[in-house]
Amino acid sequence: VYAHFMGWFGQSNHMNVGYTSSDPAVVARQVSDALSRGISIFMEDWYGPNNAMPNNTMLALKTESESRSGQFWFGVGYDGGALTKCHNTTGCDMTQQAISDLTYAYNTFETSPAYLRINGRPVVMFFDPDRYGTLNWSLIASSVPGNPLFIFRNSGGFTHAATSGSYAWITIDTTNPNNWAQSYLDNFYATDLKYPAEYGFSANFKGFNDTLASWGKNRIMNQNCGQTWLNTFSEMNKYFSAGTQIAGVELVTWNDYEEGSEIESGIDNCVGLAASLSGSQLSWAISGGSESTIDHYTVFVSTDGQNLMSLGDVASGQHSFDLSQAKLAPATYTLYLKAFGRPSITNKMSAAVNYTVSDVAPTADLLLTPASGSAPLSVTASTAASTVVYGSIASSNIDFGDGSAPAAGPVATHTYNFAGAYTVTATVTDSYGTSATAAQAVSVINQSPLAQLSVTPVSGIVPITVSASTAASTDPDGSVASSVINFGDGAVVSGPGASHTYNSAGTYTVTATVYDNLGASSVATATVTASPDIPPTVALAVTPTSGIAPVTVTASTAGSAAPNGSIASTSINFGDGTTVNSASASHTYSTAGTYTITASVTDNIGDTSSKTATVTVAADVPPTVALAVTPTSGIAPVAVTASTAGSTAPNGSIVSTSINFGDGASASSASATHTYSATGTYTVTATVTDNIGDTSSKTASVTVGTAGVTVASPIPGAALNANVHVVASAASGNGITHMRIYLDYNSAYSIWASSLDTYVAVASGSHTLTVQAWDNAGTIFKNTQTINVIDQPPVAILSVTPASGNAPLSVTASTAGSSDPDGSITSSSIDFGDGT
């Protein structure tokens, strides 16, 4: 919340308002006044450094703001009038003049810690800076140091060059002095909401009247007894709230007396107050203005008409105050009623109203402790709770009503030695001499005797004989005359002493009634418990009830009870031939099995009871090892993970695990990963140990090979026939994509696999055989050897049909079944053995 501030008063060209604006003492009073109203910023109408009075006022305002410890700020409102001299000077550049003025403002004012900033940027407001023509605002914005926020006026300020926002002002309807610029404000606030990235500032004003100014134009906006002021706030609140806030609330103005908009001297709400009195009820009525301008009322009281004391506040809309709640002392007073205006609205005081308070008698309160009892009876009487309407309790006396002299209060104690009914009367007097009384009755009675009953014994097993006696009974104010003893089972005898036998179990109340010499009586009782013959109750706790042999078990009969007496003896049979005569014992079972422990207790009258518990002893079973190894083969280096997850301990739990990878490496965990760098076959051994120390192991094999091509056939150096059988495989850590056979460096066979098994036709002689493989990384692996192929002879097959017969015998011979294992038959000849 800030107020537009004028710093030019005291100059000859402005009206005399009774102070000089640049006076630091004046500025200090104005800042204190503003802070008391919730105003924390003065935005001064500034005309540049060459206008001495407003500039000196700004300097004083800076100093005062800095002294307020972060509670008050100031800012520059650059008035276009600062450019008047430049405008009237030939060759003067108004843009450069504005830059010069604003640079001075930054260096002199805006670096102050008390200068108004928004998000760290100093704020400069402008009042008609373009009145002599549009300035070069882009040049001004880029030239003025400090990157200030430029705030212009009216709705058009939101679209002004270099703008960061705009503020509203007073607009005057010269044809209607009651027009408070609602439509102007509506337009401004609606425009503000369209520019959420810019800062908008409201205009809140009481009215306008420039008829006092030497340059006045008879423009008037009526104050309407403070309604114009309140209307501008209501109008602002139509558009803004806690959820949609305006950047700042601008009060127009703090002290522009020449335009009649100042709020420094307050805003007249035209209210008149008329107060009247009826009994202790103060009532009032208002006239002239509206109660909507009043924040609350305060009732004041005075005994001299000069020095006032507040009796309390009354909310606006209520017009009465009950003076009795003030509890004023008896006297004649002067009352005043003050109507406190809403912010910056002037307060109004009523005329004096006379009020007389008469004394009221005190209220006597008498408390007796006790109010009745047996003689001798000590009674304390107190008037401390007595109250007064006015003044205080000055004195009190207490008459105990038995002829004794009255005692001074507020507290007195008296002893009554004789039985009877007495009236205690208390008189209290206040500091104004007015008295009141209170009375209470006291009853003093005969005291009853004090019955005493002794019974021996008070418990036992039936049949039980008891003795009862009232011999110890007394009477505080006489003597014991007689007594009667009722044994609670129908037997009643005279005291003071008697014996009686109970034959049935039960709980009996023995009642003794004692009478004094005046016939008063009192009773004393005792309880006799006649218990039946009940055997003892056995409590048996066995720990543990199961385990692995050997297992040590503790058996305890603690908690066993003998209802009729006490436990005399205890024995514990462990069910394996061992018996211990004690209330607690430990025993070790070495053999698996199920055992019954029997505890027996005997009480002092010979009754015996038993209780059993079962103990299960299991055989010692070693743990079971689960071993998973992944992978179980691969090309070095190969990372292998071994896990014993799933291992179990039938007799308990696994407490430790070790994994030996067979190459010197080991791990003490349930799962581990190890990398084999050398080829070979390794044995992975997993060992688990359970909680009782049993150990089991399990093994798995891991085969680690090397990358390359392995040829299983042909065997180097072997003699081969022409159809060569080639068997080969390839391995690589990156995976084999395909393989190929080269015979004398020419491709003879190809396959997309990591192994091959095929036959290759080879001519006799010496040849170079190469098996080559490729992996996924493009690496090539080869295995080359020299092979020797020997030409094998053909296999001759001869068939003759028929093989015998009579001459002439025609015989057919054929070599068609002949074959060549490493080639083909090219020719054959047949000799018939007779020269043909």
FENRAFEN-V503016 format. One record per residue. N is the residue number from 1. SS is DSSP state (H for helix, E for strand, L for the rest). PSI is psi in whole degrees, -180 to 180 (* if undefined). OMEGA is omega in degrees with one decimal (none if undefined). Layout:
n->{N:N}
ss->{SS:SS}
psi->{PSI:PSI}
omega->{OMEGA:OMEGA}
//
This chain:
n->{1:2:3:4:5:6:7:8:9:10:11:12:13:14:15:16:17:18:19:20:21:22:23:24:25:26:27:28:29:30:31:32:33:34:35:36:37:38:39:40:41:42:43:44:45:46:47:48:49:50:51:52:53:54:55:56:57:58:59:60:61:62:63:64:65:66:67:68:69:70:71:72:73:74:75:76:77:78:79:80:81:82:83:84:85:86:87:88:89:90:91:92:93:94:95:96:97:98:99:100:101:102:103:104:105:106:107:108:109:110:111:112:113:114:115:116:117:118:119:120:121:122:123:124:125:126:127:128:129:130:131:132:133:134:135:136:137:138:139:140:141:142:143:144:145:146:147:148:149:150:151:152:153:154:155:156:157:158:159:160:161:162:163:164:165:166:167:168:169:170:171:172:173:174:175:176:177:178:179:180:181:182:183:184:185:186:187:188:189:190:191:192:193:194:195:196:197:198:199:200:201:202:203:204:205:206:207:208:209:210:211:212:213:214:215:216:217:218:219:220:221:222:223:224:225:226:227:228:229:230:231:232:233:234:235:236:237:238:239:240:241:242:243:244:245:246:247:248:249:250:251:252:253:254:255:256:257:258:259:260:261:262:263:264:265:266:267:268:269:270:271:272:273:274:275:276:277:278:279:280:281:282:283:284:285:286:287:288:289:290:291:292:293:294:295:296:297:298:299:300:301:302:303:304:305:306:307:308:309:310:311:312:313:314:315:316:317:318:319:320:321:322:323:324:325:326:327:328:329:330:331:332:333:334:335:336:337:338:339:340:341:342:343:344:345:346:347:348:349:350:351:352:353:354:355:356:357:358:359:360:361:362:363:364:365:366:367:368:369:370:371:372:373:374:375:376:377:378:379:380:381:382:383:384:385:386:387:388:389:390:391:392:393:394:395:396:397:398:399:400:401:402:403:404:405:406:407:408:409:410:411:412:413:414:415:416:417:418:419:420:421:422:423:424:425:426:427:428:429:430:431:432:433:434:435:436:437:438:439:440:441:442:443:444:445:446:447:448:449:450:451:452:453:454:455:456:457:458:459:460:461:462:463:464:465:466:467:468:469:470:471:472:473:474:475:476:477:478:479:480:481:482:483:484:485:486:487:488:489:490:491:492:493:494:495:496:497:498:499:500:501:502:503:504:505:506:507:508:509:510:511:512:513:514:515:516:517:518:519:520:521:522:523:524:525:526:527:528:529:530:531:532:533:534:535:536:537:538:539:540:541:542:543:544:545:546:547:548:549:550:551:552:553:554:555:556:557:558:559:560:561:562:563:564:565:566:567:568:569:570:571:572:573:574:575:576:577:578:579:580:581:582:583:584:585:586:587:588:589:590:591:592:593:594:595:596:597:598:599:600:601:602:603:604:605:606:607:608:609:610:611:612:613:614:615:616:617:618:619:620:621:622:623:624:625:626:627:628:629:630:631:632:633:634:635:636:637:638:639:640:641:642:643:644:645:646:647:648:649:650:651:652:653:654:655:656:657:658:659:660:661:662:663:664:665:666:667:668:669:670:671:672:673:674:675:676:677:678:679:680:681:682:683:684:685:686:687:688:689:690:691:692:693:694:695:696:697:698:699:700:701:702:703:704:705:706:707:708:709:710:711:712:713:714:715:716:717:718:719:720:721:722:723:724:725:726:727:728:729:730:731:732:733:734:735:736:737:738:739:740:741:742:743:744:745:746:747:748:749:750:751:752:753:754:755:756:757:758:759:760:761:762:763:764:765:766:767:768:769:770:771:772:773:774:775:776:777:778:779:780:781:782:783:784:785:786:787:788:789:790:791:792:793:794:795:796:797:798:799:800:801:802:803:804:805:806:807:808:809:810:811:812:813:814:815:816:817:818:819:820:821:822:823:824:825:826:827:828:829:830:831:832:833:834:835:836}
ss->{L:E:E:E:E:E:L:L:L:L:L:L:L:L:L:L:L:L:L:L:L:L:L:H:H:H:H:H:H:H:H:H:H:H:H:H:L:L:L:L:E:E:E:E:E:E:L:L:L:L:L:H:H:H:H:H:H:H:H:H:H:H:H:H:H:H:L:L:L:L:L:L:E:E:E:E:E:E:E:H:H:H:H:H:H:H:H:L:L:L:L:L:L:H:H:H:H:H:H:H:H:H:H:H:H:H:H:H:H:H:L:L:L:L:E:L:E:E:L:L:E:E:E:E:E:E:E:L:L:L:L:L:L:L:L:L:H:H:H:H:H:H:H:L:L:L:L:L:E:E:E:E:E:L:H:H:H:H:H:L:L:L:L:L:E:E:E:L:L:L:L:L:L:L:L:L:L:L:L:L:L:H:H:H:H:H:H:H:H:H:H:H:H:H:L:L:L:L:E:E:E:L:L:E:L:L:L:E:E:L:L:L:L:L:L:L:L:L:L:E:E:L:L:H:H:H:H:H:H:H:H:H:H:H:H:H:H:H:H:L:L:L:L:L:L:L:L:E:L:E:E:L:L:L:L:L:H:H:H:L:L:L:L:L:L:L:E:L:L:L:L:E:E:E:E:E:E:E:L:L:E:E:E:E:E:E:E:L:L:L:H:H:H:E:E:E:E:E:E:E:E:E:L:L:L:L:L:L:E:E:E:E:E:E:E:L:L:L:L:E:E:E:H:H:H:H:L:L:L:L:E:E:E:E:E:E:E:E:E:E:E:L:L:L:E:L:L:E:E:L:L:L:E:E:E:E:E:L:L:L:L:L:E:L:L:L:E:E:E:L:L:E:E:E:L:L:E:E:E:E:E:E:L:L:L:L:E:L:L:L:L:L:E:E:E:E:E:E:E:L:L:L:L:L:L:L:E:E:L:L:E:E:E:E:E:E:L:L:L:E:E:E:E:E:E:E:E:E:E:E:L:L:L:L:E:E:E:E:E:E:E:E:E:E:E:L:L:L:E:E:L:L:L:E:E:E:L:L:E:E:E:L:L:E:E:E:E:E:E:L:L:L:L:E:E:L:L:L:L:E:E:E:E:E:E:E:L:L:L:L:L:E:E:E:L:L:E:E:E:E:E:E:L:L:L:E:E:E:E:E:E:E:E:E:E:E:L:L:L:L:E:E:E:E:E:E:E:E:E:E:E:L:L:L:L:L:E:L:L:L:E:E:E:L:L:E:E:E:L:L:E:E:E:E:E:E:L:L:L:L:E:L:L:L:L:L:E:E:E:E:E:E:E:L:L:L:L:L:E:E:L:L:L:E:E:E:E:E:E:L:L:L:E:E:E:E:E:E:E:E:E:E:E:L:L:L:L:E:E:E:E:E:E:E:E:E:E:E:L:L:L:L:L:E:L:L:L:E:E:E:L:L:E:E:E:L:L:E:E:E:E:E:E:L:L:L:L:E:L:L:L:L:L:E:E:E:E:E:E:E:L:L:L:L:L:E:E:L:L:L:E:E:E:E:E:E:L:L:L:E:E:E:E:E:E:E:E:E:E:E:L:L:L:L:E:E:E:E:E:E:E:E:E:E:E:L:L:E:E:E:E:E:E:L:L:L:L:L:E:E:L:L:E:E:E:E:E:E:E:E:E:L:L:L:L:E:E:E:E:E:E:E:E:L:L:E:E:E:E:E:E:L:L:L:E:E:E:E:E:E:E:L:L:L:E:E:E:E:E:E:E:E:E:E:E:L:L:L:L:E:E:E:E:E:E:E:E:E:E:L:L:L:L:L:E:L:L:L:E:E:E:L:L:L:L:L:L:L:L:L:L:E:E:E:L:L:L:L:E:L:L:L:L:L:L:L:L:L:L:L:L:L:L:L:L:L}
psi->{124:159:138:130:131:130:26:1:139:-11:154:-24:9:158:157:116:5:0:163:124:-35:-4:118:-34:-37:-46:-41:-44:-39:-41:-43:-42:-46:-46:-37:-20:4:14:126:2:137:124:103:139:106:137:25:170:-16:-6:100:-49:-54:-34:-42:-36:-42:-40:-42:-38:-39:-49:-44:-42:-42:-25:-5:15:49:14:-12:145:168:165:166:126:98:114:134:-18:-17:-19:2:-48:-42:-40:-36:2:124:132:-1:130:111:-32:-45:-35:-43:-42:-43:-46:-45:-30:-42:-43:-40:-51:-32:-39:-45:-15:-5:142:-16:7:145:125:149:120:38:-7:133:148:129:126:148:136:104:56:-20:23:-25:13:151:128:165:90:-30:-36:-40:-46:-37:-17:-30:128:164:-7:54:157:126:119:121:-175:148:178:-35:-18:-24:-21:8:148:138:17:150:4:-170:162:151:166:-174:131:137:129:103:-12:-13:98:-12:-1:112:25:34:-45:-36:-45:-39:-47:-42:-48:-38:-38:-40:-43:-20:-12:69:-20:-10:168:126:145:131:170:120:123:159:-22:-167:140:107:21:-19:-17:145:-24:14:152:19:39:131:134:115:144:-24:45:43:-8:-36:-43:-49:-34:-40:-30:-41:-40:-42:-41:-14:-27:-24:154:-173:-31:-30:95:148:153:-38:154:120:125:121:101:175:-44:38:82:-28:-23:4:23:2:145:2:-41:3:167:123:123:5:16:138:147:134:113:146:163:134:104:-124:12:116:126:159:162:152:155:162:-71:-171:141:-15:-16:-4:131:-48:171:151:132:128:150:149:148:-12:1:1:-50:121:147:133:134:-18:164:150:133:149:137:-19:141:33:159:128:110:-19:-27:-16:-21:53:145:153:123:177:128:162:128:146:146:129:129:114:120:157:168:124:2:137:150:153:143:138:171:163:146:128:143:124:132:120:156:149:136:147:167:115:134:124:124:123:134:112:172:-6:162:-178:145:145:134:120:121:133:126:137:135:18:-25:4:149:160:153:-40:145:-137:167:120:-35:163:148:157:123:118:-2:16:20:-8:158:140:148:149:138:-171:-9:133:150:138:145:126:122:-9:144:148:178:128:151:123:129:129:137:126:144:134:178:-9:7:4:137:162:155:161:146:148:148:147:131:120:121:168:139:140:157:164:103:134:130:127:132:132:129:172:-2:159:178:133:145:142:133:129:155:133:142:137:18:-24:1:148:169:122:-25:27:-138:159:127:-39:170:155:138:120:119:2:2:20:-12:124:130:163:147:-168:-4:146:158:153:144:130:123:-15:141:146:177:125:142:119:123:126:125:123:134:139:-177:-14:10:-4:149:164:161:145:145:161:154:135:127:116:110:145:168:104:128:163:160:128:130:125:120:124:129:125:173:-1:162:-180:133:138:141:132:127:137:128:133:140:17:136:-9:146:149:96:-31:4:-119:160:125:-37:158:139:146:117:117:3:3:23:-4:129:137:133:79:166:-16:140:157:147:144:126:122:-16:138:147:179:126:146:120:130:122:133:132:146:131:-178:-9:13:0:140:144:154:161:144:161:151:138:128:122:118:153:156:114:125:163:160:128:131:127:120:124:127:126:173:-1:162:178:132:140:141:130:123:134:126:131:137:19:136:-9:146:156:98:-30:7:-121:155:126:-23:153:139:145:120:119:2:2:21:-13:144:166:144:68:166:-17:141:155:136:145:123:123:-20:151:157:178:125:149:118:125:122:131:127:147:133:-180:-11:12:0:144:141:154:159:146:161:151:146:125:124:118:179:157:139:-172:130:125:114:-27:137:161:129:135:-10:148:130:150:-176:-22:92:127:115:121:122:158:157:152:148:147:-19:-1:133:134:-47:167:158:144:129:128:117:41:14:138:129:-20:145:143:142:78:173:7:158:154:101:171:139:128:126:132:157:150:-171:133:159:120:123:128:124:143:154:139:-179:-20:0:6:141:134:139:151:112:136:161:132:151:119:123:135:120:143:154:165:113:133:125:128:133:130:125:172:-9:165:177:141:150:137:120:123:137:127:141:140:17:-25:-2:156:163:119:-24:29:-141:157:124:-26:160:153:148:124:116:0:1:24:-2:*}
omega->{179.6:179.6:175.0:-166.0:178.4:-175.9:-173.1:-175.7:-172.3:174.5:-176.1:-177.7:175.7:-176.4:179.5:179.6:176.4:176.8:174.8:-171.3:-173.9:-179.8:-178.5:179.5:177.1:180.0:-179.7:179.0:-179.0:178.8:178.8:178.5:-179.1:179.9:180.0:-179.6:-179.1:178.8:-173.2:-177.2:166.0:174.4:-172.8:174.1:-168.1:-175.5:178.4:-175.1:-175.9:174.5:-163.4:-173.3:178.4:-179.7:177.8:176.1:179.8:178.3:178.2:178.9:176.7:-178.1:-178.8:179.8:-180.0:-178.1:-173.2:170.8:175.0:179.3:-177.4:-177.8:177.7:-179.6:-177.7:168.5:-172.6:-178.2:178.7:177.1:177.6:-177.7:-176.6:-177.4:179.0:179.3:-177.1:-178.9:-178.9:176.3:-179.7:-179.3:-175.2:177.3:178.9:177.2:178.2:178.7:-179.8:-179.5:-176.0:174.7:175.7:-179.0:-179.9:-175.6:-173.5:-172.7:-167.0:176.2:-179.9:176.4:-179.8:180.0:-178.4:176.1:171.3:-177.2:175.2:-177.8:178.2:-177.7:174.4:177.4:-176.2:175.6:178.9:179.9:-178.5:-175.4:179.9:-177.7:-175.7:179.3:176.7:-172.2:177.7:177.3:179.3:-177.5:-177.7:-174.9:-175.7:-178.6:173.5:179.6:-176.7:171.0:178.1:-179.5:-177.9:-171.2:175.5:-176.1:179.5:179.9:-179.4:-179.6:179.6:176.9:176.9:-174.0:168.1:179.8:-176.2:176.4:178.4:-177.3:176.0:170.4:-171.6:171.1:-174.5:-179.4:-176.3:-177.8:179.0:177.1:-177.0:171.1:-179.9:-177.3:177.0:-179.5:176.4:-178.3:-177.7:-176.2:178.0:178.2:178.8:-177.8:178.3:-177.3:-175.7:-179.3:-178.8:-176.5:177.9:-178.1:-176.0:169.6:178.6:-170.8:-178.6:-176.4:-176.4:176.1:-177.2:-177.2:179.5:-177.5:179.3:-179.4:-173.6:-179.3:179.2:176.1:-173.3:164.8:-174.6:176.1:-179.7:174.2:176.5:-178.5:177.5:178.2:-178.9:179.9:-177.5:175.9:177.6:-179.5:177.8:-176.4:174.1:-173.6:-171.6:-178.0:177.3:179.3:178.3:-171.2:170.8:-174.4:-177.6:177.2:-176.4:177.1:-173.8:0.6:175.6:-170.0:174.0:-178.5:-177.0:176.9:174.4:-179.8:-174.6:174.3:-177.3:-177.1:178.9:-177.9:-176.7:178.1:174.9:-174.6:170.9:-177.8:174.9:-177.5:178.5:-173.7:173.3:-174.4:177.6:-177.8:175.5:179.6:179.5:176.1:176.9:179.2:174.2:-175.9:-177.8:177.8:178.0:178.7:-175.9:178.5:178.3:176.5:173.9:177.5:179.3:176.0:179.7:174.3:-178.5:-179.7:-177.9:-177.7:-173.4:174.7:179.7:174.2:179.5:179.4:177.8:-178.3:174.8:-176.9:174.1:-172.0:177.4:-179.9:179.7:-175.9:-177.9:179.7:179.0:179.3:178.0:177.3:178.4:-180.0:174.8:-174.3:171.4:-179.8:174.8:175.5:180.0:175.0:179.3:179.9:172.8:-170.3:177.8:173.1:-173.3:176.6:179.5:-177.7:178.4:171.1:-178.0:175.2:-178.9:-176.4:-180.0:178.4:177.9:-178.5:176.3:-177.6:178.0:174.3:-178.8:178.3:-177.9:177.9:178.6:178.8:-10.6:178.9:177.4:179.5:-177.1:177.8:-7.0:-174.5:176.9:-176.4:174.5:179.0:-178.1:173.4:-173.3:-177.6:177.6:-175.1:175.6:172.8:179.9:176.3:-176.8:174.8:-178.1:-178.6:173.7:171.0:-171.3:177.2:-174.7:168.7:178.2:178.4:178.2:-178.1:177.2:-179.5:177.9:177.0:11.1:-179.4:177.1:-179.2:-177.5:179.7:174.1:-176.6:-176.1:177.1:179.6:178.2:-175.8:176.4:177.8:-178.1:179.0:177.3:177.2:-178.7:-178.8:-175.5:176.2:174.7:179.7:-174.6:174.5:-178.4:173.8:-177.4:177.7:-179.8:174.8:178.5:179.2:-172.4:176.3:179.8:176.7:175.8:178.6:-177.3:175.4:-179.0:174.2:-179.6:-179.1:-14.6:-179.2:177.0:177.9:-179.8:-178.8:-5.7:-178.4:178.5:-178.5:175.9:179.9:-178.1:173.7:-172.7:-177.4:-178.9:-178.5:175.5:-174.1:-177.2:179.7:-179.8:176.3:-176.3:-177.2:176.7:178.5:-178.3:177.3:-174.7:171.6:178.0:-179.4:-179.6:178.9:-178.9:176.8:179.6:7.7:-178.2:178.8:175.5:-177.9:-179.4:175.6:-179.5:-178.8:178.2:177.9:176.6:-173.0:175.6:176.8:-176.7:177.4:177.1:-176.4:-178.6:176.4:-174.7:177.1:176.0:176.3:-177.2:172.4:-172.5:171.4:-178.1:174.1:-178.4:176.5:179.3:177.2:-171.9:174.0:178.8:-175.2:178.5:-178.8:176.5:-176.1:169.3:-178.5:176.2:-179.6:-178.2:-10.6:178.6:176.4:179.0:-179.3:180.0:-1.9:179.8:-179.9:-174.7:175.0:177.7:-178.2:175.9:177.9:-178.2:174.5:-174.2:175.3:-175.9:-176.2:-177.6:-177.5:176.7:-178.9:-180.0:-178.4:172.3:-179.5:178.0:-174.5:171.8:178.7:179.7:-178.2:177.3:-179.7:179.5:176.7:-178.8:-179.9:-179.7:176.5:-177.0:-178.9:175.4:-178.6:-174.8:178.9:178.3:177.7:-173.2:177.1:177.2:-179.2:176.5:179.2:177.5:179.7:-179.7:-172.7:176.9:171.9:177.3:-177.8:174.8:-179.5:176.5:-176.6:173.5:-176.8:175.6:179.0:-179.3:-177.9:176.3:-179.4:179.9:-178.2:-179.3:176.5:-176.0:169.1:-178.3:175.4:-179.8:-178.5:-11.4:178.6:176.5:179.6:-178.9:-178.9:-2.5:-179.9:179.0:-176.1:176.0:177.4:-177.6:176.0:177.2:-178.1:175.6:-176.8:175.9:-176.1:-175.6:-178.4:-176.6:175.7:-179.4:178.7:-179.5:173.0:179.4:178.0:-174.2:172.5:177.6:-179.9:180.0:178.2:178.7:178.3:-179.7:-178.0:178.9:-179.7:178.1:-177.4:-178.9:175.0:-179.2:-177.8:179.6:178.1:176.3:-173.4:177.0:176.7:-177.4:176.9:-179.3:177.6:-179.9:-179.9:-172.7:176.4:171.8:177.5:-175.3:173.7:-178.3:175.5:-176.9:172.6:-178.3:175.2:179.1:-177.7:178.9:178.1:179.4:176.2:-178.3:177.0:-179.7:178.5:179.9:5.3:177.1:-178.2:176.6:-179.0:175.1:-172.2:171.7:-171.9:179.3:-171.1:178.1:-178.3:174.9:-177.2:174.3:-178.7:179.8:177.4:176.3:-179.4:179.1:180.0:178.6:179.9:-178.7:-180.0:175.5:175.2:174.4:-175.7:174.1:174.7:-178.0:179.6:-176.9:179.9:179.0:177.2:-179.4:179.2:175.5:178.3:177.8:-173.2:177.0:179.5:178.0:-175.8:177.1:179.7:-179.8:-178.1:-177.0:174.9:180.0:179.9:171.3:-173.5:-179.8:178.5:175.5:-175.1:179.0:179.9:179.2:-177.8:177.0:-177.0:170.4:-175.0:175.9:176.4:-179.7:-179.3:180.0:-179.7:-179.8:-179.5:-179.6:176.8:176.9:-177.3:177.1:-179.6:173.9:179.7:-178.9:-13.2:-179.6:178.2:179.7:179.2:177.9:-10.3:-177.1:177.5:-177.2:175.3:176.7:-179.4:173.0:-174.3:-178.0:-179.9:179.8:178.0:-174.9:-178.1:177.8:-179.2:176.5:179.6:178.7:175.6:176.4:-177.3:176.6:-175.0:173.3:176.5:-178.6:177.1:none}
//
